[in-house]
Structures are given as C-alpha cells and as structure tokens.
Amino acid sequence: MPTRRLATSCALAAVALAAAAPAAAQPPLAGERIAGGVSAAGTSLAGLTVDEAAARLNEVHGARLENGLVTVQAADITWTFKTADAVVQFDELQSAKRALYAGRDAQGRAVDVALAVAYTKDAVEKFAARIDRRLNRPARNSRLRISLKKVRVTHSRRGRDMDRRQLIKSIGARLTDPNLDRVIKPKLISVKPKVTADRLRRGASTVVTIEQRTFKLRLFKHLKVVKTYKVAVGQPQYPTPRGLFSISNKQVNPVWSVPNSPWAGELAGSTVTGPGNPLKARWMGITGSVGIHGTGEDGSIGTRASHGCIRMHVSDVIALYKRVPVGTPVLIG
C-alpha cells in the first residue's frame, strides 16, 4: 500500500506517541538496517532496511488501520465507526524511519515506537457527539403538584451522562494503535436530581387551597388534608383571583389600608382601625390587597360576599394563622 499524501494538514490530526525524525537526524544510509530489539506497535523490525520495514508494517497493520471498525457499546446499544470515515492514513515509511532513528539511539536496548498515523478529528468528534446525544438523559426533579383537593409530589429520576471528551480520546487511540481492543465501553455517569421527593416534602410541609365553588379552605400538612374551613369569597363583581399564590405577609390585629377603589367610597385610600375595621383578628396577605382575614359578619361565610378577600370566622382564622407560615403556597380555584 503506497503512502498517501495528506489532503490538507489542517483537516488531519496527527496522533502518535513518538515524534517524527529528530530535526538533526541523518537520513537513512544506503543499506542501513534497523538495530536489534527495535519494533513498531509490537512488530519486530530488527535487521530490516527502511523499505523492508515499511512493507512489513503495511502488511501487518495497514488494512486494520485504514479499513477497520471501532465499536462503542453502552446501555445495550452498539455503534460502529469505520476508520475509513475518519480518513485514517497510515504512513508506513515514516513509521519505519522512526524505528531506524530510535535504534540508533537505543544503544542495544529494546525499544518500541508508535506508528505514524493521521486521521480527521472532526469525524470522530461528530461520531462521539451522536453517541452522547443518545445516551444523555437529564435528571428529573420532583415537583409539587397542587390541586384543590389533593397535593402530591412527583418522583424524581436520576439522569445519565458520559464523558464525551474521554470517548473521543479513546476512539483516537484505537485509530492509531492497532493493538488496542477496538470495542469501547464508555463509563456511564449517574446524574443526581437537584430536587428529590423527600426534600420537596420537607420544603412544602404546608399548603392551602381555596375552592370557591364550595366555599372551602383546605389546610394540608405533609401532603394530607388536616383541616377544612368554611369561608366567604369575592362577590361576582369583585371576584377573588384564581391561581397559585403564596402567603406574602402576616399581621395580628391588622390595620385596614382601604384600597383606592370606587366601592370603598369615602374611605378609599384611608386607614381604618378599631370597631369599623372589617379585618378581624388576623391577616394573611396573598396577592395585592387580597388576603385571608377574620370577619365580624359570620352570616357571610359560605357566600360570595367580599370584595375579593377570603373571609373566615374569627376563631378559625386565629387557628389557621398559627399553622401557616409566610411562603406557604396558596391555590385558589
């Protein structure tokens, strides 16, 4: 097999463990033979001329290097890569010269030199990237699922990854060293989820849901309903907002900062305390001017009576207040 000239030096990556001829090396002399104990990739070249050594190396390694296969196996999947796809080019003559130069310096010691092999690195990187995409599986975090009547935590799942750079290196080694096993089994890396079910359960120990249709407030502790309260919600013209919110602030015996709205009449924008204050005993802010509070109008509980807030009996709101910390998720539907 004649030595081919590389198409473009920038497109090929020379991968060899030994350098080419030393800068000051004397070219092979006529009839000069390689010293005893010298081999290339495990093939003995002792006593051969450079041309004879090149022919032997081509016979032993040429076909495997330039027309072989590299196999990658992982997760019960197999990929094959043709060395021809990487334009592997074996320079047997340069390899033989390496052996000759190494023998001159060996002073009778046994020495084995690397073969001179070049290949297109881009093809290997694309092959490794295709494997990486197939094997990569992101970790799945647990999530808190809140409905009006049920709170649950989804299961987390470990992800999977691999060291693509290491795979590229391993493939490159097998393209240049004919003695390496050409079946690669890359190590799969287990990726932990950032949020597990246990962690989420601990962080979401309290949840509140408000079902406007049935005028029910449910208190969940550790994913279970521990108490249900009857409440009042917003009038049709002043509806209680729907969505997922959280308790943003809490107050004991709150002051009513009257919204600057037409329905507030002459109280709009003012502050009300004392007997005229409709916010009784406790306040748990949810969003904007909407919150959960006690009421002196017990007859309104179980109706659409407020201007958007959630009303509770005073004894109920005091009991709830103690069990609901700031940051508690609140689903209103």
N, C-alpha and C positions, 0 to 999 in steps of 0.2 A: 504494500500500500504506500504510494508516494506521499511524502509530506506535503500537506496543503498549505497554501499561504492564507493567513487570516484576512478576512474580508475587510474589516476595519478594526483598528486596535481599540477604539473607544467602545465598540459593541461587545467586546470579549473580555472576560475576566480571567486572567492567568492565575490559576490556583495550584501552587506547588510548594512543597515544604522546603525545597532547596532552591537556591538562586541559580541563574544560568551561569555560564562560564565566568570565572573571575575576570575582572577587567584586564589584568595583566597576563592572563593565561596564554601560553604558547599554543597555537593551533596544533591539531593532531599531526604528528610527523608521519612521513611515508612508512607504512608497515608497522607503525606503533601499535602495541596491543595493550589491552586493559589489564591492570595489575591483578594478581591473585586475590581472592577474597572479596572482590567487588561485585555487587549486584544492584539491580534496579527493580523496585517493587517486588523484591524476593526472587527475581530471576537472575541466576548467575551469569555474569558476562566475562568472567576471568579468562584471559588468554585470547579474547576476540579483538579484531580490529573494530574501529568505529562503525564501518559499514556492516560488518557481520553482526555486531551487537544490535544495530538498528533493525536489521532483518529479523533477528530472534525476538526482539521486543514486539515488533509488529505482528509476528506470528502468534506469540503468546497472548498479547494484550489488546491488539488493535481492534478486533471485532467486538470484544466485550466493551471496550471504552466507547467506540463510536456508534455501535448499533445495539447496545444492550437496553435493559429496563431497570428502573428503580421503582420499587413498590412501597407504598405507605399504607399501613393498616392501623385503624383506630376506631373504637366504638362500633365494631363489627362492620366497618366499611373499608373497602380497598380501593386505592387509587394507583394507577400506573403512569409512569413518566418515561417516555422514550428519550434515550440520550441524544438521539438524532434531533429531537425537538429543541435541545439546548445547543445545537450545532457544536457538539463536542469534537475537538480537533486534537488528535494525539500526534505530537512531534517526536517521532521515534529517533530521528537523527540527533536532535538536541538532547534527548534523554541519554543516548549512547555517549555523547560528548561529556555530559555531566559525570557519567561513570568513569570515563577516562581521566578527567581532571581530578576527581575525588581519589582515584587510585594513585595518582602522582603524589598526593599529599598524605596518603594514608600510612606510608612507611611500613607496609606489610600488615597493617591492621585490617580486619574485616570491616566493610562499610557498605551500607545500602542507601541508594539515592532515590529521591522521588522522581516520578515521571514528569515530563513536560507536557502538560495538558491545559487546554483553554476551552472555555465554554461561554455562552451568553447568559449572563447572570439574570437578565430581565425575565427570561423564560422560566427560570427556577423560581423567582420571586412571585410570578403570576400563578404558577402551579401551587406554591405554598399558600398563597392568599386564597385560592379556591378551596383548599382543604380547611383553612382557618374559618372561612365563612360557613362551611357546612358543619364544622364541629362546634363553633362558638354558640353558646346558649346563655343569654343573660340570666342572672339570678332574678327570681321573682319575689318581691317583697310582700309581706302580709298587708292586707288592707282592712280598714274598719268599714263595714257595710251597715248603714243605719237605715231602717225603715220605721214607720210609725209604731209598729207593733213588735219589731224584732231588731236586735243588734247582734251582729256576728262578726267574726274575724276570719278572713280567708287564710288559707295555708300558704306559707312561704315555700320556696323551692330553691335548692342550690343550683347555681349555674355551672357552666363548663367552658373551659378555655384551653388554649395550648400556647406554647412558646413558638411563635412563627419564626422568629429570628434563629432560634436553635434548629428548627426544621430546615430552614434554608441552608444553614451551615452543614447539617448532616447530609443533605442531598448533594451539596457541593463536594463534600469529602468522598462520596461514593461515585461521583462522576470522574474523579481524578485518581482514586486509588482502587485498582481492580481487585484487590484482596479483601476489601471490606464486604460484609454481608449487605446485599442490596435490598433487603427487606427492613424498612424502618418502622418502628412502633413508637411514635412520639408519646410522651407522658402527658396525660390529660390533667388539667388543673381544676380542682373544685373551687368554685367561687361562692362565698357565703352571701346570703341576702343581708341587706343593711337593716331591715326591719323584720323580725320574726313574730310569730303569733303571740308567744309569751310576752315579748317586750311590748307589743301593742296592747295586749290585755291589761298590762300593768299601767300603761300610759293613758288608757281610756277607761279607767275604772268607773267613771260616772258619765252617763248620757241622759239627756232629757228629750222627750219627743212630745209634741202637742198636736193632737188630732182635732182639727177644728170642727169637723162634721159631727163628732160625738162629744165635743167639749171635754176631752180627756187629756190630762197631762200625765205622762208615764215617766217614772224615775227608774233608770237602770243602774244597777251596781254589778260590775264584773259580768256584763252581758245579760243579766237577768232582771226582769221587772220586779222591783221590791216594793213599789208603792204606786197607786194610781189616784190622781186627784181630779175632782170636777172643777172646771174653770169657765170663765167667760172670755169671749174673743171679740174682735172688732165688728162693728156694725157693717152692713153691706156697703154703705157709702164711705166708711172708714175702715177698710179691711186690714186684718192682721197680715203682715207679709208672709209669704211662703218661701221655704228654702232652708238651707243648712247654715246655721249661725253658731255663735258661741256666747257664753256669759262673759261680757266685757268688763263689767264693774258691779259692785255690790254696795248697798247702803242700809244701815239700820235707821229707822225713823226718817226716811228720806224727805228732802225738800222737793217740792214740785216746781221745776222750771217750766213754765207753761209754754208750749210750742207757739210760735208766731203764725198761727193758722186761723182762718176765719171762724171755725167752730168754737174757738176759745173766747170769742167776743172781747169784752173789755179787759179780760185777764191776759190776753195774748202778750207774750214777751215778759210777763211778770214772774215773780217768785211767790209761791204760796206755802205757808206753814200753818200749823195749828188745826183746829177742827174742820176748816174748809178745805184742807188738803185731801184729795181723793187717793193719794198714795199712802196706804196704811201699813205701818209696822216695818215692812221690808221692801227692798227694791233690788232686782237683778236685771241689769241692763243687757239687752240683746243686740239691737241694731238701731242706730239713730236715736229717736225718742221713744222707741218701743221697748218694753221690758215686762217682767213679771212682778206683780205687786199685790199687796193685800187690798181689800176693798171693804168699805162700810156698807155697801149695798149688797147684802148677802142674797137677796132675791134675784140679782142679775146673773148669778152663777148658773151655768148651763144654758146661757143665751148669747146672742150677738149684741152686746151692749156697750162695748168700749169704743174708744177712738183709735184702736189698733193694738193696745196693750193686752196682756193676758192677766185677768183678774183671778184672785184666789181668796178663799176665806182666810181671815187673819191667822187663825190657828194653823191652817195648812201652810201658808207662806212662811211662817216662822219655822215650822218643822222642815220645810224644803230648804230654806236658806242655810241651815246648818249642814246640809248634806251635799250642797252643790258648790264647788269651788270655782273661782274665776278660771276661764278657759274651757269649761265644760261644753261639749258640743250640744247644740240645740237644733233639732229638726222640727220645722213647723210645716204641716201639710193640711 
